[in-house]
Amino acid sequence: MMGAAALLCNHTNPEAPAQICTYSWALMTTDGVTKVVDGSFLISPGTANMQVYSANGYSTQLTGPIVMCRANATEKDPVK
């Protein structure tokens, strides 16, 4: 994908709980402007290649994507 950026995530253990994730990624646009893209998402167990972010107009990445996930809290299994 020339000029584009895409972030795919996996949560391949079907026995694990769903995860809440956040991401941040510094990219350089084709105009030479630094842009930080960020967001959050919920990923279900057994998911592979879930597209989290996709956009055109970038020439390079300034940092690798930073993705942090934690188990989704439920009444039976709260996150501590």
ChimeraX attribute file (.defattr): number of C-alpha atoms within 10 A of each C-alpha:
attribute: neighborCount
match mode: 1-to-1
recipient: residues
	/A:1	7
	/A:2	9
	/A:3	12
	/A:4	14
	/A:5	17
	/A:6	11
	/A:7	15
	/A:8	11
	/A:9	15
	/A:10	14
	/A:11	17
	/A:12	14
	/A:13	13
	/A:14	11
	/A:15	8
	/A:16	12
	/A:17	18
	/A:18	21
	/A:19	18
	/A:20	16
	/A:21	17
	/A:22	16
	/A:23	17
	/A:24	16
	/A:25	18
	/A:26	17
	/A:27	22
	/A:28	17
	/A:29	17
	/A:30	14
	/A:31	9
	/A:32	11
	/A:33	11
	/A:34	15
	/A:35	14
	/A:36	14
	/A:37	12
	/A:38	14
	/A:39	12
	/A:40	15
	/A:41	12
	/A:42	15
	/A:43	22
	/A:44	19
	/A:45	16
	/A:46	14
	/A:47	14
	/A:48	14
	/A:49	11
	/A:50	13
	/A:51	11
	/A:52	16
	/A:53	15
	/A:54	10
	/A:55	11
	/A:56	13
	/A:57	14
	/A:58	19
	/A:59	17
	/A:60	17
	/A:61	16
	/A:62	13
	/A:63	12
	/A:64	10
	/A:65	16
	/A:66	11
	/A:67	15
	/A:68	12
	/A:69	15
	/A:70	13
	/A:71	16
	/A:72	16
	/A:73	14
	/A:74	10
	/A:75	6
	/A:76	6
	/A:77	10
	/A:78	9
	/A:79	10
	/A:80	4
